[in-house]
Amino acid sequence: MKNTILMAFVILGIISCQNKDKKDEQSIIKTIAEDTLSKTAAGTADVSDAPPKEDKAVEVIRKQLNVLLQKDLPAMTKDDRFFYYDAFDLNNDKKDEYFVGFSNPYFCGSGGCSGYILNNNGSVINKFTVTDFPIYVTTSATEKFYDLIFETGGKFHLIKIKNGKYPSNPSVQEIWKGDITKESTKVLDIQGKKLETYSF
């Protein structure tokens, strides 16, 4: 009888220890999950190991950059090989064009940075230089494409398409007088929107 009672206490003790271990494990998991959620909400979570978000536009741009910059690639470091992009339908054909920008020393100098505007299929509308970001898409249009405002050297310049191309050097274009209207759309707002970077 004593052995049976003793055995019952041993079994109850084991079950109780197992339940405590389970509760401790669940508590640890819950704490980690809550910590991660709070850090993510606050924007302080370490997502450096998170896989980058990929989409069709990124693949189109990446493929085109590897062609356009083929001669530059051997001279570029890994840190030089990333881009930002923003999509905007510049000619109201229900297909986005892509603004592609850079922010590293290989593509940027004292006058600003270079970048590209690509068609939806990746073909080049134009390359631009000496530009500070963001770029503004206005509500006025030329040849069915919206006019753009680029900032360069602390001044804004109006960029209009001509024969299917925007000018490549905004600094020599007409200076924009007046304010940029609130109807204008910012693209490649690299600092303001904290745009995602993509490697190529």
VEXDREN-2710 file (C-alpha; in Angstrom, 1 decimal):
% VEXDREN-2710
k/r/px/py/pz
1/MET/0.0/0.0/0.0
2/LYS/2.8/2.4/1.0
3/ASN/4.5/1.5/-2.3
4/THR/1.4/2.3/-4.3
5/ILE/1.0/5.7/-2.5
6/LEU/4.6/6.5/-3.0
7/MET/4.4/5.5/-6.7
8/ALA/1.3/7.8/-7.1
9/PHE/3.3/10.8/-5.7
10/VAL/6.2/10.1/-8.0
11/ILE/3.9/10.0/-11.0
12/LEU/2.2/13.2/-9.9
13/GLY/5.6/14.8/-9.4
14/ILE/6.7/13.8/-12.9
15/ILE/3.5/15.1/-14.5
16/SER/3.7/18.3/-12.6
17/CYS/7.4/18.9/-13.7
18/GLN/6.4/18.2/-17.3
19/ASN/3.6/20.7/-17.2
20/LYS/5.9/23.2/-15.6
21/ASP/8.5/22.7/-18.3
22/LYS/5.7/23.1/-21.0
23/LYS/4.5/26.3/-19.3
24/ASP/8.0/27.7/-19.1
25/GLU/8.6/26.8/-22.8
26/GLN/5.3/28.5/-23.8
27/SER/6.1/31.5/-21.7
28/ILE/9.5/31.9/-23.3
29/ILE/8.0/31.6/-26.8
30/LYS/5.3/34.1/-25.9
31/THR/7.9/36.5/-24.6
32/ILE/10.0/36.2/-27.7
33/ALA/7.0/36.7/-30.0
34/GLU/5.8/39.8/-28.0
35/ASP/9.3/41.3/-28.1
36/THR/9.6/40.7/-31.9
37/LEU/6.1/42.2/-32.5
38/SER/6.8/45.3/-30.4
39/LYS/10.2/45.8/-32.1
40/THR/8.7/45.4/-35.6
41/ALA/5.9/47.9/-34.8
42/ALA/8.4/50.3/-33.4
43/GLY/10.7/49.8/-36.5
44/THR/13.6/48.6/-34.4
45/ALA/13.5/44.9/-35.2
46/ASP/16.7/43.5/-36.9
47/VAL/15.5/42.4/-40.3
48/SER/18.9/42.2/-41.9
49/ASP/18.5/38.4/-42.4
50/ALA/15.0/38.7/-43.8
51/PRO/14.7/37.8/-47.5
52/PRO/14.1/40.9/-49.7
53/LYS/10.7/41.4/-51.2
54/GLU/10.8/40.6/-54.8
55/ASP/8.5/41.4/-57.6
56/LYS/8.3/41.5/-61.4
57/ALA/9.5/45.1/-61.6
58/VAL/12.6/44.3/-59.6
59/GLU/13.5/41.5/-61.9
60/VAL/12.9/43.7/-65.0
61/ILE/15.1/46.5/-63.6
62/ARG/17.8/44.1/-62.3
63/LYS/18.1/42.5/-65.7
64/GLN/18.3/45.8/-67.5
65/LEU/20.9/47.2/-65.1
66/ASN/23.2/44.2/-65.6
67/VAL/23.1/45.0/-69.4
68/LEU/23.4/48.8/-69.1
69/LEU/26.2/48.7/-66.6
70/GLN/28.0/45.6/-68.0
71/LYS/31.3/47.5/-68.5
72/ASP/31.0/49.1/-65.0
73/LEU/30.4/45.9/-63.1
74/PRO/34.0/44.8/-62.7
75/ALA/34.9/48.1/-61.1
76/MET/32.0/48.1/-58.7
77/THR/32.1/46.8/-55.2
78/LYS/29.2/44.8/-53.6
79/ASP/28.1/48.0/-51.8
80/ASP/27.8/49.9/-55.1
81/ARG/25.5/47.3/-56.6
82/PHE/22.1/48.3/-55.2
83/PHE/19.3/50.4/-56.5
84/TYR/16.0/52.0/-55.4
85/TYR/12.9/52.2/-57.6
86/ASP/9.5/53.8/-57.8
87/ALA/6.8/53.0/-60.2
88/PHE/4.5/55.7/-61.9
89/ASP/2.4/55.6/-65.0
90/LEU/3.9/58.6/-66.9
91/ASN/1.8/58.3/-70.0
92/ASN/-1.6/57.0/-68.7
93/ASP/-1.3/53.7/-70.6
94/LYS/-2.2/51.7/-67.5
95/LYS/1.4/50.4/-67.3
96/ASP/3.9/51.8/-64.8
97/GLU/7.3/53.2/-65.9
98/TYR/10.1/52.8/-63.4
99/PHE/12.3/55.5/-61.9
100/VAL/15.6/53.9/-60.8
101/GLY/18.0/55.7/-58.5
102/PHE/21.2/55.1/-56.6
103/SER/22.7/56.7/-53.5
104/ASN/26.3/55.4/-53.3
105/PRO/29.6/57.1/-54.4
106/TYR/29.8/55.1/-57.6
107/PHE/26.7/56.8/-59.0
108/CYS/26.7/60.1/-56.9
109/GLY/29.0/63.0/-56.8
110/SER/29.0/66.6/-55.6
111/GLY/26.5/67.5/-58.3
112/GLY/24.0/64.8/-57.4
113/CYS/23.2/61.2/-58.5
114/SER/22.5/59.4/-61.7
115/GLY/19.7/57.1/-62.5
116/TYR/17.3/55.8/-65.2
117/ILE/13.7/56.0/-66.3
118/LEU/12.6/52.7/-67.8
119/ASN/9.6/51.6/-69.7
120/ASN/7.4/48.8/-68.2
121/ASN/9.3/46.2/-70.3
122/GLY/12.7/47.5/-69.1
123/SER/13.7/49.4/-72.2
124/VAL/15.4/52.8/-71.4
125/ILE/13.4/56.0/-71.7
126/ASN/16.5/57.9/-70.5
127/LYS/19.5/58.0/-68.2
128/PHE/19.7/61.1/-66.0
129/THR/22.6/62.7/-64.1
130/VAL/23.4/65.3/-61.5
131/THR/20.0/64.9/-59.7
132/ASP/19.0/65.2/-56.1
133/PHE/16.0/63.1/-54.9
134/PRO/13.1/63.1/-54.8
135/ILE/11.9/63.8/-58.4
136/TYR/8.4/65.3/-58.9
137/VAL/5.9/64.2/-61.4
138/THR/3.7/67.3/-62.3
139/THR/0.1/67.3/-63.6
140/SER/1.1/68.9/-66.9
141/ALA/2.1/66.8/-69.9
142/THR/4.2/67.0/-73.1
143/GLU/3.8/64.4/-75.9
144/LYS/1.4/62.5/-73.6
145/PHE/4.1/62.1/-70.9
146/TYR/3.9/64.0/-67.6
147/ASP/6.5/66.8/-67.1
148/LEU/9.0/66.3/-64.3
149/ILE/10.8/68.5/-61.9
150/PHE/14.3/67.6/-60.9
151/GLU/16.4/69.3/-58.3
152/THR/20.0/69.9/-59.1
153/GLY/22.5/72.3/-57.5
154/GLY/19.8/73.6/-55.1
155/LYS/17.5/74.7/-58.0
156/PHE/14.5/73.0/-59.5
157/HIS/14.3/72.4/-63.3
158/LEU/11.4/71.6/-65.5
159/ILE/12.0/68.5/-67.6
160/LYS/9.8/67.8/-70.6
161/ILE/9.9/64.8/-72.9
162/LYS/11.0/65.4/-76.5
163/ASN/10.8/62.8/-79.2
164/GLY/10.2/60.1/-76.6
165/LYS/13.1/61.0/-74.3
166/TYR/13.5/63.2/-71.3
167/PRO/16.8/65.2/-71.3
168/SER/19.6/63.5/-69.4
169/ASN/21.1/66.6/-67.7
170/PRO/18.4/68.4/-65.8
171/SER/20.9/71.2/-64.7
172/VAL/20.8/72.8/-68.2
173/GLN/17.0/72.7/-68.5
174/GLU/14.5/75.5/-67.7
175/ILE/14.5/76.6/-64.1
176/TRP/11.2/76.1/-62.3
177/LYS/9.9/79.3/-60.9
178/GLY/7.4/79.1/-58.1
179/ASP/6.3/76.4/-55.7
180/ILE/5.9/72.8/-56.4
181/THR/2.2/72.1/-56.2
182/LYS/0.7/69.6/-53.8
183/GLU/-0.8/67.8/-56.8
184/SER/2.7/66.8/-57.9
185/THR/3.8/63.3/-56.9
186/LYS/7.2/62.6/-55.3
187/VAL/9.1/59.6/-56.7
188/LEU/12.4/58.2/-55.5
189/ASP/11.9/60.0/-52.2
190/ILE/14.9/57.9/-50.9
191/GLN/15.3/59.7/-47.6
192/GLY/11.7/60.5/-46.8
193/LYS/10.0/57.2/-47.6
194/LYS/12.9/54.9/-46.6
195/LEU/12.7/53.0/-49.9
196/GLU/13.8/49.4/-50.0
197/THR/17.1/48.6/-51.6
198/TYR/17.6/45.9/-54.2
199/SER/20.9/44.3/-55.4
200/PHE/21.8/43.7/-59.0
END
